[in-house]
Amino acid sequence: MDKINVRDITGREDTPEPEHTGYDAGQVCSGRQVTLHFELALPNGDIVDSNFDGAAATFRVGDGNLPVGFEQVLFGLCAGDEHSAELEEEDAFGPRNPDNIHTFPRYRFPADLAMEEGLVINFADSAGNDQAGVITAFDADRVTVDFNHPLAGKTIRFRVKILSVSG
């Protein structure tokens, strides 16, 4: 499934990032490049995503690749640090937004599409960008699609191991 910019579909505004002021050169803060291993899990322990057994992820803090709430957990950490935090829905992928659930006429979908609940389909938004939607219901006339992030409305356990901090 393609990645979705959570702020685009929830309508949440970015919050200001802390500046480098008050952080040592090796600590995570806004503008720094960070390489890490991460794990996202539900409170019951079910792992949703992890790269601990694979290649590390690298991003620049504040570039929009990671929701702000997750970035804030990282602030002040250094290479070698491991940390876990539980993020409530507001700080993770946001609350579920009923305005992100839409019903379309069935004829707008390919006739040969094997329709089933839970099927993920990419749609083009008004700017021509891909946006994933999940079919939540359908009949002969209508198809209901949920454009909320699959983890919206959920508390997330976020575990990280910082491998490097630069910039």
Protein Blocks (a to p, Z undefined) as FASTA:
>chain_A
ZZddfklmnopacdddddfehpafkbccehiacddddddddfkopafbdcklmccdddde
hilpacfklmmmmgopaehiacdddddfklmnopadfklpccddfklpcfklccdehiac
ddddfkopacddddfbdcfkbccddfbdfkgoiacddddddfbdeZZ
